[in-house]
Amino acid sequence: MLQIENIKMKNPVVLAPMAGVCNPAFRLIAKEFGSGLVCAEMISDKAILHKNEKSLRMLYVDEREKPLSLQIFGGDKDSLLGAAQVVDEQTNADIIDINMGCPVPKVTKCDAGARWLLDPDKIYEMVAVVARNVQKPVTVKMRTGWDDDHVYVLENAQAVEAAGGKAVSVHGRTRYQMYEGLADWDLLRQVKETVNIPVIGNGDVNTPQDAKRMLDTTGVDGVMIGRAALGNPWMLYRTVKYLEDGTLPDEPTPKEKIDVCMLHMDRLIDLKGEKVAVQEMRKHASWYLKGLRGSGKVRGEINQLERRDDVANTMYRFVEGLNEEAAVGS
Ligand SMILES: Cc1cc2nc3c(=O)[nH]c(=O)nc-3n(C[C@H](O)[C@H](O)[C@H](O)COP(=O)(O)O)c2cc1C
């Protein structure tokens, strides 16, 4: 069972941190669909310390989402520690996660994110100073390396453990790969054999069967799911069930998809107001609609809408159209 210090997850299924996605609206849905642990989107350490209003709002955690891991990123010891202390003292997150995987140049240029993967000594130093000075468990999410010539995941995971980190999540790709190519699960297995803290495996888990295969072949303690859950929290629920008893619940009907999409939108409206939420929901709506016949046109329509009720009417009309087609076809 996945356990990080004294925090016991009810199953090993973890929602990956995803910027622009993992806010309380989606995280709560992921939790309701069974995830053992949900991760929040990354927040800049400096933005927290500068009291940037948007970043401070990102520290909000609903009781119902717990256990929850809140992720910060940064490149400089003082600001990383300062931000970690804010998360430690002023939020009800359970875990403080440090991002060591973000590949985007804007982040790596500031010596943050995946940049650390080149320097196990820096990892040790940074994690140690944070872990020593906060109460909540500190964990790290990393990639396997910077590029094929710099794959230091074993040394880096050992550095996390030696520094007092309580778990490590590993995305089986290098920074150079971004999101392309295959995730290297054998390296996940090697990390698990190398350290004694819990290891959460990540990358290319697209089906519940993939999740089981990752757990079985690598021995990792948890399985982290990112893109496969976008517009598809059923992926989390189906994985939990499959791991529990080998059964695969049915895929959702189009109506069920729209119902959850609207629940997601209504929660986002509560958080951010109608204008921002409707705009942010455009990408989510397109993920919820993915795979439904003829959804391209309705996605285009939704991108023009600005009111919640108009989005709801458009989506439900689309589903009624699908049902009518099915009735004619049968
Ligand atoms: C839209 C998006 C945003 C992401 N944001 C973050 C982030 O804030 N922090 C982080 O550690 N990883 C982030 N990631 C990486 C994911 O957590 C995960 O490692 C990656 O998507 C691989 O897992 P998957 O194959 O299950 O998608 C992001 C990925 C995506 C697709």
Ligand as a Chemical Component Dictionary entry (heavy atoms), coordinates in Angstrom:
data_LIG
# 
_chem_comp.id                   LIG 
_chem_comp.type                 NON-POLYMER 
_chem_comp.pdbx_formal_charge   0 
_chem_comp.three_letter_code    LIG 
# 
loop_
_chem_comp_atom.comp_id 
_chem_comp_atom.atom_id 
_chem_comp_atom.alt_atom_id 
_chem_comp_atom.type_symbol 
_chem_comp_atom.charge 
_chem_comp_atom.model_Cartn_x 
_chem_comp_atom.model_Cartn_y 
_chem_comp_atom.model_Cartn_z 
_chem_comp_atom.pdbx_ordinal 
LIG C1  C1  C 0 -0.828 19.835 -19.166 1  
LIG C2  C2  C 0 0.289  19.260 -18.316 2  
LIG C3  C3  C 0 0.759  19.985 -17.241 3  
LIG C4  C4  C 0 1.776  19.452 -16.429 4  
LIG N1  N1  N 0 2.171  20.161 -15.322 5  
LIG C5  C5  C 0 3.041  19.592 -14.436 6  
LIG C6  C6  C 0 3.336  20.218 -13.187 7  
LIG O1  O1  O 0 2.795  21.285 -12.839 8  
LIG N2  N2  N 0 4.216  19.592 -12.367 9  
LIG C7  C7  C 0 4.818  18.390 -12.691 10 
LIG O2  O2  O 0 5.596  17.869 -11.912 11 
LIG N3  N3  N 0 4.527  17.772 -13.852 12 
LIG C8  C8  C 0 3.654  18.326 -14.722 13 
LIG N4  N4  N 0 3.308  17.660 -15.856 14 
LIG C9  C9  C 0 3.856  16.312 -16.111 15 
LIG C10 C10 C 0 2.894  15.219 -15.582 16 
LIG O3  O3  O 0 2.758  15.319 -14.181 17 
LIG C11 C11 C 0 3.420  13.814 -15.952 18 
LIG O4  O4  O 0 4.691  13.649 -15.397 19 
LIG C12 C12 C 0 3.506  13.598 -17.461 20 
LIG O5  O5  O 0 2.353  14.069 -18.117 21 
LIG C13 C13 C 0 3.707  12.102 -17.784 22 
LIG O6  O6  O 0 2.646  11.334 -17.305 23 
LIG P1  P1  P 0 1.458  10.798 -18.281 24 
LIG O7  O7  O 0 2.138  9.982  -19.372 25 
LIG O8  O8  O 0 0.590  9.965  -17.395 26 
LIG O9  O9  O 0 0.786  12.003 -18.840 27 
LIG C14 C14 C 0 2.334  18.178 -16.711 28 
LIG C15 C15 C 0 1.856  17.480 -17.821 29 
LIG C16 C16 C 0 0.849  17.991 -18.622 30 
LIG C17 C17 C 0 0.350  17.175 -19.783 31 
# 
loop_
_chem_comp_bond.comp_id 
_chem_comp_bond.atom_id_1 
_chem_comp_bond.atom_id_2 
_chem_comp_bond.value_order 
_chem_comp_bond.pdbx_ordinal 
LIG C1  C2  SING 1  
LIG C2  C3  SING 2  
LIG C2  C16 DOUB 3  
LIG C3  C4  DOUB 4  
LIG C4  N1  SING 5  
LIG C4  C14 SING 6  
LIG N1  C5  DOUB 7  
LIG C5  C6  SING 8  
LIG C5  C8  SING 9  
LIG C6  O1  DOUB 10 
LIG C6  N2  SING 11 
LIG N2  C7  SING 12 
LIG C7  O2  DOUB 13 
LIG C7  N3  SING 14 
LIG N3  C8  DOUB 15 
LIG C8  N4  SING 16 
LIG N4  C9  SING 17 
LIG N4  C14 SING 18 
LIG C9  C10 SING 19 
LIG C10 O3  SING 20 
LIG C10 C11 SING 21 
LIG C11 O4  SING 22 
LIG C11 C12 SING 23 
LIG C12 O5  SING 24 
LIG C12 C13 SING 25 
LIG C13 O6  SING 26 
LIG O6  P1  SING 27 
LIG P1  O7  DOUB 28 
LIG P1  O8  SING 29 
LIG P1  O9  SING 30 
LIG C14 C15 DOUB 31 
LIG C15 C16 SING 32 
LIG C16 C17 SING 33 
# 
